[in-house]
Amino acid sequence: MFNVPSCVLFAKKGKNTVYPLLGKSFNGELARRNASLIEAEESLTVEDIYFSIHRKGKRSFWSTEETSAEEKGSIYKAYFHQGATIVPRSAWFVEVKESPLGFDPSLPLLESSERAKKEAKNAYKGLVVKGNVENNSFMLLCFLLIFYLLDT
């Protein structure tokens, strides 16, 4: 039914939970998008499976593998202090600037974006990158979504 692995969980709040939990796994490939229930039943196999809860540090997740005790977090955790981020942003996020000498699309004049300069952390306040750059070696801030590049 989905183009990515999916999960649906039904629960009753306030009940005592005994693990592992009995669940069902639906596997197969639908003949078409938005198939009816009858079509889906013909294409999918249903299997009883058991879910256990796993804990890593302060996080938890469901798995079909058994666990007996709280698991330790990643051995790399102490080495990371931020999630996926690019710093200093003023060195990475740029805007195309006009030049009194005209505009060369193959070698545009770029400068740190106003937003990146405004939101810079104290250590990077005042850091501005400005100059001509080959047009295939940069991306504009407006083309970037979190973890996704819209266009190059």
TIMARDO-22493 format. One line per 10 residues: number of its first residue (from 1); their letters; for each residue x, y, z of N, C-alpha, C. Coordinates in pm, whole numbers, plus 32768, in hexadecimal, padded with zeros to 4 digits. Example, Ala and Ser with C-alpha at 12.3 -4.5 7.8 and 13.67 -1.06 7.14 Angstrom:
BEGIN
1) as) 8527,7DC7,830C,84CE,7E3E,830C,8528,7EB6,830C  8505,7F1F,82C4,8557,7F96,82CA,850A,8003,8313
***
This chain:
BEGIN
1) mfnvpscvlf) 8051,7F89,8000,8000,8000,8000,8056,807E,8000  80D0,8074,8035,8129,80E6,803D,81A8,80C8,7FEE  81E9,8130,7FBD,8266,811D,7F75,82DC,810F,7FD3  82C5,811D,8053,832E,810F,80B8,82FB,80B1,8124  8356,8072,816E,8326,801C,81DC,82CE,806E,823A  8264,8033,8269,8208,807B,82C1,81E3,8025,8338  81AA,8066,839B,8183,8021,8415,8107,8064,844D  80AA,8014,847C,8032,8048,84BE,802B,8005,8546  8011,8053,85AE,800D,801D,8635,7F89,8045,8675  7F42,7FE3,86AD,7EC8,7FFC,86F9,7EE5,7FD6,8789
11) akkgkntvyp) 7EC2,802D,87E7,7EE0,8012,8874,7E73,804D,88CC  7E6E,801E,8948,7E12,8055,89AB,7E65,8090,8A1B  7E55,8112,8A31,7EA1,8157,8A98,7E76,8129,8B24  7ED9,811C,8B7C,7EBA,80FA,8C06,7EB6,8066,8C23  7ECC,8014,8BBF,7ECC,7F83,8BD4,7F5B,7F54,8BF1  7F67,7EE8,8C3D,7FEA,7EAC,8C54,8014,7E63,8BD6  808D,7E7D,8BA9,80BE,7E41,8B2E,811E,7DD0,8B4D  8107,7D5F,8B0F,815E,7CEB,8B1F,81A2,7CD4,8A98  8228,7CCD,8A9B,8274,7CBB,8A21,82A3,7C2A,8A16  82B5,7BF6,899E,82A0,7C39,891E,820C,7C43,88FB
21) llgksfngel) 81EC,7CA4,88A6,8161,7CBB,887B,8146,7C70,87FA  80D2,7C31,87F4,80AA,7BEE,8779,8080,7C57,8713  80B1,7C48,8699,808D,7CA4,862D,807B,7C57,85AC  8061,7C9F,8543,804F,7C62,84BF,80A6,7CAB,845B  80E1,7C60,8402,8133,7C98,8397,80EC,7C7D,8312  80D8,7CE5,82C4,8098,7CDA,8241,8105,7CEE,81D8  8116,7C8A,8181,817E,7C91,811B,8145,7C71,8092  817C,7CB1,802D,8152,7C97,7FA4,8157,7D15,7F52  8126,7D0B,7EDA,8126,7D7D,7E7F,809A,7D8C,7E44  8062,7E01,7E53,7FDC,7E19,7E1F,7FDF,7E26,7D87
31) arrnasliea) 7F74,7DFB,7D46,7F6C,7E02,7CB5,7F62,7E92,7C84  7F2C,7EEA,7CD9,7F1D,7F77,7CB1,7F17,7FCE,7D2E  7F2E,804F,7D1B,7F21,80AF,7D89,7E91,80B3,7DB8  7E7F,80CE,7E3A,7DFA,80DD,7E74,7DA0,8064,7E57  7DDB,7FEF,7E60,7D8F,7F74,7E49,7D22,7F67,7EB3  7CB7,7F26,7E8E,7C4A,7F0E,7EEC,7C76,7EA4,7F51  7C2B,7E96,7FBC,7C4A,7E32,8022,7C4B,7DA5,7FE5  7BEC,7D88,7F90,7BE4,7D04,7F51,7C60,7CEB,7EFC  7C8B,7D50,7EAE,7D04,7D41,7E5C,7D80,7D30,7EB4  7D86,7D7C,7F20,7DF9,7D74,7F7B,7E00,7CEB,7FBC
41) eesltvediy) 7D8F,7CB6,7FE7,7D8D,7C32,8027,7DC1,7BC5,7FC9  7DAA,7BD7,7F46,7DD8,7B75,7EE3,7E6F,7B7F,7ECD  7EA9,7BF5,7EE5,7F37,7C0D,7EC7,7F93,7C01,7F3F  7F5D,7C0A,7FB9,7FB1,7C10,8030,7FAB,7B8F,8081  801C,7B6F,80BE,801E,7B01,811E,8022,7B3E,81AA  7FE3,7AFB,8209,7FDE,7B2C,8293,8024,7AC6,82EB  807F,7AF9,8340,80CC,7AA1,8398,80C8,7AD8,8426  80B2,7A81,8488,80BA,7AAC,8514,814D,7ABD,8539  816C,7B2E,857A,81F4,7B47,85A8,81ED,7B85,8633  825D,7B89,8677,8262,7BC4,86FD,82BF,7C3D,86FD
51) fsihrkgkrs) 8293,7CA6,8742,82E0,7D21,874E,8314,7D32,87DD  8392,7D58,87E7,83CD,7D7A,8868,83F5,7E0C,8864  83FB,7E4A,88D8,8428,7ED4,88DE,84BC,7ED4,8903  8507,7F27,88BE,8596,7F36,88D7,85AE,7FC4,890A  8611,7FD3,895F,8636,8057,8991,86CA,806C,897A  86EB,80E0,8942,8777,8108,8930,8781,8193,896A  87BF,819F,89DF,87C5,8220,8A22,873A,824D,8A45  8713,82C5,8A1A,868E,82FC,8A36,8629,82DB,89CA  8653,8294,8963,85FA,8277,88F3,85C8,81E7,88FA  8556,81D0,88BB,8520,8148,88B5,84E8,812F,8829
61) fwsteetsae) 84E1,80B0,8804,84AB,808C,8782,847A,7FFB,8786  8421,7FDA,8728,83EB,7F53,871E,8442,7F01,86C1  844C,7E7F,86DE,8497,7E25,8687,845D,7D9A,8694  8471,7D4A,862D,8446,7CBE,8634,84B1,7C68,8675  8525,7CA2,8694,858D,7C5A,86DB,8577,7C6B,8770  8597,7C03,87BC,8584,7C09,884E,85F4,7C59,888E  85D4,7C94,8900,8638,7CD9,8950,861F,7CB7,89E2  8688,7CB3,8A30,8676,7C8E,8ABB,868E,7D02,8B1A  86E2,7D5E,8AF7,8703,7DCD,8B51,8716,7E4C,8AFF  871E,7EBB,8B45,8734,7F39,8AFF,87BC,7F36,8ABB
71) ekgsiykayf) 87BB,7F5A,8A3C,8836,7F59,89EF,887C,7FDF,89FB  88FF,7FDD,89F2,894C,8058,89F9,8938,80A6,8979  894D,812B,8981,8946,817E,890A,89BD,8164,88B0  89C5,81AA,8843,8A31,819B,87E3,8AB8,81BA,8823  8B1D,8171,87FB,8BA4,818C,882E,8BD9,8212,87F9  8B98,824A,8793,8BC3,82C9,8758,8B7F,8342,8797  8B1F,832B,87EE,8ACE,8399,8825,8B23,8409,8862  8B8D,83E7,88A9,8BE1,844C,88EA,8C28,84A6,8885  8C34,8479,8809,8C7D,84C5,87A4,8C24,8528,8757  8BA0,8520,876B,8B45,8576,8722,8AFA,85D2,8780
81) hqgativprs) 8AF3,8650,875E,8AAF,86B3,87B2,8A3B,86F5,8769  8A2C,86DB,86E7,89BF,8712,8697,898D,86A5,863B  8918,86B9,8607,88E5,865E,85A1,8922,8684,851B  88DC,8663,84AF,890E,8683,842B,8905,8719,8416  8975,875B,840F,8977,87EC,83FF,89F7,8814,83B8  89F6,888A,837F,8A6A,88BE,8339,8A90,8941,837E  8B0B,8949,83B0,8B3A,89C4,83EF,8BC5,89E4,83BB  8BE9,8A61,83B2,8B92,8AD5,83C2,8B3B,8AE8,8346  8ABE,8B03,835D,8A5F,8B10,82EE,8A82,8B81,828F  8ABE,8BEB,82C5,8ADF,8C5C,826E,8B4C,8C38,8209
91) awfvevkesp) 8B91,8BC9,821C,8BF4,8B9A,81BB,8BB6,8B3B,8156  8B3D,8B0E,8170,8AFD,8AAB,811A,8A84,8ADE,80CF  8A34,8B34,810E,89B9,8B63,80D0,89CF,8BEF,8099  89B9,8BFB,8016,89DC,8C76,7FD0,8968,8CAB,7F7E  8976,8D2B,7F56,8917,8D6B,7EFA,8967,8DA3,7E85  8927,8DA5,7E11,8966,8DE2,7D9C,8959,8E79,7DAB  89C8,8EC2,7D99,89C9,8F53,7DA6,89DF,8F93,7D1E  89A6,900A,7D0F,89BC,9054,7C93,8A44,9096,7C9A  8A81,90A6,7C26,8B02,90E9,7C1E,8AF6,9161,7BC2  8B3B,91CF,7BE2,8B37,9242,7B87,8B75,9221,7AFF
101) lgfdpslpll) 8BBE,91B5,7AF8,8BFF,918E,7A7B,8BA8,9131,7A26  8B31,9113,7A54,8AD8,90BA,7A0C,8ACF,9032,7A4F  8A94,8FD1,7A0A,8A7D,8F4D,7A45,8AAF,8EE2,79E5  8B06,8E8D,7A16,8B39,8E1C,79C9,8AFD,8D9D,7A03  8A9A,8D5E,79C0,8A59,8CE8,79F7,8AB8,8C73,7A10  8B28,8C6D,79CB,8B86,8BFF,79E0,8BE5,8C1B,7A55  8BE8,8C99,7A87,8C3F,8CBE,7AF6,8BFA,8D29,7B4B  8B87,8D04,7B8A,8B38,8D6A,7BD2,8B7D,8D9D,7C51  8B5C,8E17,7C75,8B8C,8E53,7CF1,8B2F,8E25,7D61  8B67,8DE5,7DC6,8B18,8DB1,7E35,8B43,8DF3,7EB7
111) esserakkea) 8AE4,8DF7,7F17,8B02,8E28,7F9D,8AAF,8DD8,8000  8AE5,8DC8,8079,8A9B,8D81,80E1,8A0C,8DB6,80E8  89AB,8D5C,80F7,891F,8D87,80F8,8902,8DDE,8171  88A6,8E3B,8161,887F,8E94,81CF,884A,8E43,8245  87FD,8DDD,8228,87C6,8D8B,8294,8836,8D44,82E1  8898,8D0D,8299,8907,8CC8,82DB,8957,8D29,8331  896C,8DA3,8300,89B6,8E07,834E,8966,8E2F,83CA  88E3,8E41,83BA,888D,8E6C,8428,8885,8E02,8495  887C,8D82,846F,886A,8D15,84CE,88EE,8CD4,84FB  8960,8D10,84D5,89E1,8CD5,84F7,89F6,8CCD,858E
121) knaykglvvk) 8A36,8C61,85B9,8A59,8C52,8646,8AC8,8CB6,8665  8AD7,8CD7,86E5,8B38,8D3C,870E,8BC3,8D25,86D4  8BEF,8CAA,86D0,8C75,8C8C,869D,8C86,8CB1,860A  8C16,8CBD,85C1,8C1E,8CD8,8532,8BE1,8D5F,850A  8BBA,8DB1,856B,8B85,8E37,854C,8BF0,8E84,8500  8BCA,8EC4,8496,8C28,8F14,8448,8C6F,8EC6,83DB  8C64,8E42,83DA,8CA2,8DF2,8370,8C4E,8DFD,82F2  8C88,8E35,8288,8C42,8E46,820A,8C9C,8E12,819B  8C63,8DC0,8146,8CAA,8D8E,80D1,8C74,8DD9,8059  8CCF,8E11,8006,8CA4,8E5C,7F91,8D09,8E48,7F22
131) gnvennsfml) 8CD7,8E30,7EA9,8D30,8E20,7E37,8CEC,8DD8,7DC5  8D35,8DCD,7D56,8D01,8D86,7CE1,8D1E,8CF2,7CEF  8CBB,8CA0,7CCA,8CC7,8C0F,7CD8,8C92,8BCE,7C59  8CCF,8B5F,7C2F,8C9D,8B17,7BBB,8C0D,8AED,7BD3  8BB7,8AF9,7B71,8B27,8AE6,7B86,8AFE,8A59,7BA9  8B52,89F5,7B99,8B2C,896C,7BBC,8B5F,8943,7C45  8B92,89A0,7C93,8BCD,897C,7D14,8B84,89B8,7D8B  8B06,89E2,7D79,8ABA,8A1A,7DE9,8A27,89FC,7DD8  89DC,8A0F,7E44,894A,8A04,7E3E,8910,8A7A,7E8B  88A0,8AA9,7E5E,885E,8B18,7EA2,880A,8AE2,7F14
141) lcfllifyll) 8802,8B2D,7F80,87B8,8B04,7FF8,8727,8AE1,7FD7  86EB,8B28,7F7A,865E,8B10,7F5A,8646,8A87,7F1C  86B0,8A41,7EEE,869F,89BE,7EB2,86B6,894C,7F13  86CE,896B,7F92,86EF,8903,7FF3,8680,88F3,8059  864F,8879,8068,85F4,8856,80D5,8645,8802,8137  8614,87EE,81AD,865D,879F,820E,867C,8716,81D2  86FC,86F7,81C3,872E,8678,8191,8702,8659,8103  86DF,86BF,80B5,86B1,86A3,802D,86D8,8717,7FD3  871B,86FB,7F65,8740,8760,7F04,86D8,8760,7E95  8694,87D2,7E82,862B,87DA,7E1D,8663,87DF,7D8F
151) dt) 86CD,882C,7D7C,8701,8844,7CF7,8794,8869,7D02  87DF,8851,7C9A,886D,8878,7C9B,8886,88E5,7C36
***
